[in-house]
Amino acid sequence: MVIRVRVPGSCGELVQGVCHGTPFLLTCPVPIFSTAVVSDEPGFSRLPPKAAQAVNFTLSYLHCSSFPYHLQLVSSIPRGKGMASSSADVAAVIQAVACACGRTLSEQDVGHLAARVDPTDGVFARGLSLIQYRRGNIIRSYEPVPPMNVAILDTGGTVDTQTFHHQWDKTMPYHTAPAVAALSLLDKEPTEEQIGEAATMSALAHQNILPKPALPQLIQACREMGALGVNAAHSGTVCGVLFPSFMPVSEVKQCMTELTARFPDYTLLDVVPLISGTMDIEKEE
């Protein structure tokens, strides 16, 4: 038996803040993945602490007293960058453990279990997911996902998510108005332009909490190059430059070469498409 569950990472969040007293984030899934692999092969693989917690919470939720399987995590998601590495790990592990125990959990169940471990990104949920990240409630999913291109820029270093969220709690009231304004742009099926505008509003509103170097100037330069906006990791070090789907990737990369020469605090990690969140499940007997 082999079970694989694959969950994507993110390039920060498209929007994050507080709306009507509810803290939320809107996911920005990209095609870098964490994969949990369960097998009945002998052996043991040490899991990261949050993933190990997720195993225990899932077994308790399923009323399983033991887990006689080998569980391994394989991830290509950078750590400490605001790219949902822990959220992807935890969601993949929760679903993989459940599948090994004969269950397939809903997105809401996975969200609720994941939030018991840590505030969770909703990258495991279909579409672009609006999630109450402290409780794991999926508020809304935006589908279909516009096929935008995202140039992932990194400002360097790492951010401890748990420490950040303690600081964020004290400042949440200041992010109500910008969050409501950004979400109001996405009331209906959002266009690429509306997503770019909402993301930029949220990134700028967050500058007094976790600032990105010369962000207003970066945004202006990106728009002059044809970008629709810039999103930020609200608890990380990356930004995403959001380009329209009609612009070729080769042209986007050329723009980013010019941009990083002008803004040396930023390093280009990759150019990738915006994708739907998911939990891809594969089973082999």
Phi, psi and omega in degrees: 000133172222131176235128177239131175236122184246129181231135182282161168270196184218166166252081183063216179231150175287318178215142172213144179167211181230131178231118182052043177083358183254119175288138185211165166218154175248122190292157175227069186290141177224159189279063164234143198226152165247132183235124174264129182240121176251134177214165176263017173288150177290156177130171182217137177236127180288129181262152170301152185306317181294321178294321178296320175300318181299322176301311183295317179297321182291316178298320178296317180298324182272358182059041176257128184273344181213165179219087188274046184228163175269130182235128182227146176246133174234125185223142173250013185268123178301146183265146173070018184251355187082031183247024173063032181297313180291320179298318179294317176305307186296314181296318180297318180294316181301311183291323180295317178297317179298315180298320178296333179267010176087016180235154168237117186275150176286165176301319180296318179297316179298317179300315181295319178292318180298321181291341174290335179276314189191154171309132193243139168284154182263030183297344179280348185263145184299149178074202167267121192255127172268115189231140168280099195287344179277331180251346179082014179283127173279114183276318183197150173239132177261116177221151353288162180275123178300137186279058180286159172259140182239119173268113185273118178250140180242136179267358177094159179078190178221164177230132174279113187298317183297316178298317181299315184295331174295319177291320182299324180304323183286338185250359184307319182303333181285351184250016178287306184298312178298324181292317179296318180296318180295316181294329181297336177287343187247025183301318181257195176296112190285146174274168176301319181295319180292322177297316179298319181292315180297317180298318181295318177302315182291319179299315181293322180296334184270001185298329181278000179254304179224081190291146172255140186302128173048043186298315180302319179293322177298315180299316180298317179296321180295319180294324177295336178271000178103003178288155180268346180160184181225132173253169183224153166280111184289341175230041182200193189251356185260159169231157175238125174269121189263114182252149179294152185296336182283346182279125181299147180300323179300322178290321177300314181297322177296318176300319182289329174298315178293320183293313182291337173291326179279330183237082187291351175288349183248138176240132178284123176269317182186165169242120188222161175280150166288132184234173172283143168295157183193163163234094179281124183244126174237135180232135174233134177277000000 
